[in-house]
Amino acid sequence: MNAPRPYPRRVFLRRAGLSALAVSGGSFLASCASGGSEDDGERSGGGQEQTSENPFGVDAADPLHVVIFNGGYGEEYAKFHEELYTTQFTDAQIEHEAITDVRQQMQPLFNAGNPPDVLDNAGAEKLPISTLADTGQLTDLTDLWDTESIGFDGMTVRDTLHPIAIESAEYAEKPLVMNYALQVYGLWYDRALFDEKGWEPAETWSDFMALCEQIMSDGMAPMAHQGKYPYYIQQVIIDMAVKHGGHEVVYAIDSLEPDAWQNDSIRMAAEAILEIKNGGYMMEGTEGLDHIQSQTRWNEHKAAFIPSGSWLENEQASVAPAGFATTVAPTPMLDGAALPFDCTRVEAAEAFIVPAQAANQAGGLEYLRIMLSKEGAAKFTELTMAPTVVNDSAEGIDASPGLASSLALIESGGDNNWNYYYPIWYSPMDPKIQTAVGELAAGRISADEFCDRCQEAADETAEDPATQQRSRP
Amino acid sequence: MQHGKYRFIVGFLVAPLALYAVFVISPFVQTFYYSFTNWTGISPEFDYVGFDNFEFLWKDDLFREAFFNNLVLLIGLPVFTVLLALLFAFLLNVGGTGAGVRGITGNGFYKLAFFMPQVLSVPVIAVIWSVIFSPESEGLANSFLGWLGLGPYDWLASPDMALYCVLWVLVWGSVGFYLVLFNAAMSSVPRDIFEAAFIDGASRLSTFVRVTMPLLWDTIQTSWVYLAILALDAYALVFVMTIGPGGPDNSTQVMALRIAQEGFQNGKAGYASAMGVVLFFLTLIIAAVLLRATRRERIEY
């Protein structure tokens, strides 16, 4: 482990140098990692007659550059969408790229003002989307929302989308991001095991405590979490707080309101987590396990519940023993909850964008319209077992237990389902909250200290001049 | 023969110098430039903001915490690595029992075993140790200590222990390389010097302190600077191994991790560049101070 080793920091510096080369063609000292820019306000590409078949006037002669994050959802669905595109525009050339290190490959292109026409900005290495939105680098999707959808008889695209997709697209009152997949969060358990033992996910807090006791006496830990990434248990805290205090709890947090974290709902949820930890209901050592280790323990029936999202079933497919019925349950209601039991956090994720500097914005918008078509969305769900933001995209699909229980929760929650945005909106704030969550879940700080720490992080963010403040209703 | 000498020299120097300028000097110059801007890292547009980034940095508690953690590594890593490597190299060379000066038996095997971590990549080392340091009682470290009647400990999940776990892995990964380095330096010391010391009745310890250390001073000094630079980085290990990463409770935050988080996740490449500039000067100052403070008269042999 001697000194000259290419650590990522150095890779970054070198890449900055490389992109300078790419931009300036070799005069490295005269130029810099960021290129020049051009923005004329007009939509690029297209120019053909705008018809209901071709609302953006796409010109088949314009090539289309599509970049897909090749992660949990793979790239097969994108190939299908591209096929649909070339069926409509027979001569169109599509450059299809499926990558995992989105940031490293896309950063130089954005800096050089030469981004792809469609980018699936997802994965651990994604570009900070709020930064792209704030610096005017994303195409306004209003026209797409208002155009006629494909396969839904005269409905506009907006009418076919889940409300959380519409909400999550908005930056400064303009839709800029098309989040494609619907993800359902909750406490996951093995339905088969619960049936065998005669257990049932508890609706109220006292019942949940009783259930934990019952599971413990059976020699199993009631709860595990992915302690290395406090993000997972964080969902549970905020979910219970929102159920207790209503949507306003999370609106205040997202709007960076003073004292947003200093309310009884959050404090009660924090105390509930401490009760689980101090009651000995957390799996031993779970604070130090990553998602793979903890989820595998859960698959081995070392723990009954684990917090996660609807990708869990797919993620664990190769590990889960036969007959393991991955199923989601909502978090229990704290005393005096404002929302009912059967609702949860539903997130629209897998952010597709059309960069403002793309050479073929018209083609990019049309591509998104094809993704949101009845056929395009159904294919995605069929291939990935994940629901899309398009209403009823899972209709007629032979659903696995995980997908079926997720769909049921989307349905039963309805308008009570909710989402939060502060981790995307204010990226510097999120790690600070996660640090506090980690300390709370390990039982090292009190609920009051937790609220104070989170409030401090939120106040710091609100005071930072670099923060773009946003607000909800 | 003089004819064309300069052309000859220039011809050989041009390619490496150009590469060095493009891949080393130019990024440094750019980092200095960007540290005075509010560049997001993903946009061709940005503004010049003067010393704002540096002012902000001065008040950044998290960066200060990271700095102090780096300081712990900066002290711990060279001390433990150099001492252990020296001791082991000494034992391998002159630790053997019996007549005359000789290494212990199995010398070659030990060298190979100690050098092993050097062959593994940093992320692999990080993954191996994060599994060993599992906080479960079935974890490798915990079951070993449990067998001795100790623990279980939280290791990386404990804010009090996590940084020392990182330090331990850094030391473990470095000792082998410096062992081989010191071993090479030691074998170039004539045997009769050690033999003379033994005949004069010097113990192994005093031979080590009074003969070995002074003779190897140049090598030790260089190692110290290398290890200091490694301690100021530690990014890859912290990123893969620790909770968060950088946790729990920011107990393993290091400056390089702050740079990556601000520059990539938070879209603040300008601010991250300012951190990079600070780190650059810190490294420079520390290297200069170390070289000066450890300067000794050279011993010829």
Boltz contact constraints between the chains, C-beta under 6 A:
constraints:
  - contact:
      token1: [A, 1]
      token2: [B, 173]
      max_distance: 6.0
  - contact:
      token1: [A, 1]
      token2: [B, 174]
      max_distance: 6.0
  - contact:
      token1: [A, 2]
      token2: [B, 177]
      max_distance: 6.0
  - contact:
      token1: [A, 3]
      token2: [B, 226]
      max_distance: 6.0
  - contact:
      token1: [A, 3]
      token2: [B, 229]
      max_distance: 6.0
  - contact:
      token1: [A, 3]
      token2: [B, 230]
      max_distance: 6.0
  - contact:
      token1: [A, 7]
      token2: [B, 233]
      max_distance: 6.0
  - contact:
      token1: [A, 7]
      token2: [B, 235]
      max_distance: 6.0
  - contact:
      token1: [A, 7]
      token2: [B, 236]
      max_distance: 6.0
  - contact:
      token1: [A, 9]
      token2: [B, 235]
      max_distance: 6.0
  - contact:
      token1: [A, 9]
      token2: [B, 256]
      max_distance: 6.0
  - contact:
      token1: [A, 9]
      token2: [B, 259]
      max_distance: 6.0
  - contact:
      token1: [A, 13]
      token2: [B, 27]
      max_distance: 6.0
  - contact:
      token1: [A, 14]
      token2: [B, 23]
      max_distance: 6.0
  - contact:
      token1: [A, 16]
      token2: [B, 27]
      max_distance: 6.0
  - contact:
      token1: [A, 16]
      token2: [B, 30]
      max_distance: 6.0
  - contact:
      token1: [A, 17]
      token2: [B, 23]
      max_distance: 6.0
  - contact:
      token1: [A, 17]
      token2: [B, 26]
      max_distance: 6.0
  - contact:
      token1: [A, 17]
      token2: [B, 27]
      max_distance: 6.0
  - contact:
      token1: [A, 28]
      token2: [B, 22]
      max_distance: 6.0
  - contact:
      token1: [A, 28]
      token2: [B, 26]
      max_distance: 6.0
  - contact:
      token1: [A, 32]
      token2: [B, 30]
      max_distance: 6.0
  - contact:
      token1: [A, 33]
      token2: [B, 30]
      max_distance: 6.0
  - contact:
      token1: [A, 34]
      token2: [B, 44]
      max_distance: 6.0
  - contact:
      token1: [A, 35]
      token2: [B, 44]
      max_distance: 6.0
  - contact:
      token1: [A, 37]
      token2: [B, 44]
      max_distance: 6.0
  - contact:
      token1: [A, 37]
      token2: [B, 45]
      max_distance: 6.0
  - contact:
      token1: [A, 107]
      token2: [B, 42]
      max_distance: 6.0
  - contact:
      token1: [A, 110]
      token2: [B, 42]
      max_distance: 6.0
  - contact:
      token1: [A, 111]
      token2: [B, 44]
      max_distance: 6.0
  - contact:
      token1: [A, 113]
      token2: [B, 44]
      max_distance: 6.0
  - contact:
      token1: [A, 127]
      token2: [B, 42]
      max_distance: 6.0
  - contact:
      token1: [A, 128]
      token2: [B, 267]
      max_distance: 6.0
  - contact:
      token1: [A, 131]
      token2: [B, 40]
      max_distance: 6.0
  - contact:
      token1: [A, 131]
      token2: [B, 267]
      max_distance: 6.0
  - contact:
      token1: [A, 135]
      token2: [B, 43]
      max_distance: 6.0
  - contact:
      token1: [A, 228]
      token2: [B, 243]
      max_distance: 6.0
  - contact:
      token1: [A, 284]
      token2: [B, 136]
      max_distance: 6.0
  - contact:
      token1: [A, 285]
      token2: [B, 135]
      max_distance: 6.0
  - contact:
      token1: [A, 285]
      token2: [B, 136]
      max_distance: 6.0
  - contact:
      token1: [A, 287]
      token2: [B, 157]
      max_distance: 6.0
  - contact:
      token1: [A, 288]
      token2: [B, 135]
      max_distance: 6.0
  - contact:
      token1: [A, 288]
      token2: [B, 156]
      max_distance: 6.0
  - contact:
      token1: [A, 288]
      token2: [B, 157]
      max_distance: 6.0
  - contact:
      token1: [A, 427]
      token2: [B, 265]
      max_distance: 6.0
  - contact:
      token1: [A, 427]
      token2: [B, 266]
      max_distance: 6.0
  - contact:
      token1: [A, 428]
      token2: [B, 266]
      max_distance: 6.0
  - contact:
      token1: [A, 435]
      token2: [B, 247]
      max_distance: 6.0
  - contact:
      token1: [A, 435]
      token2: [B, 249]
      max_distance: 6.0
  - contact:
      token1: [A, 438]
      token2: [B, 247]
      max_distance: 6.0
  - contact:
      token1: [A, 438]
      token2: [B, 248]
      max_distance: 6.0
  - contact:
      token1: [A, 439]
      token2: [B, 249]
      max_distance: 6.0
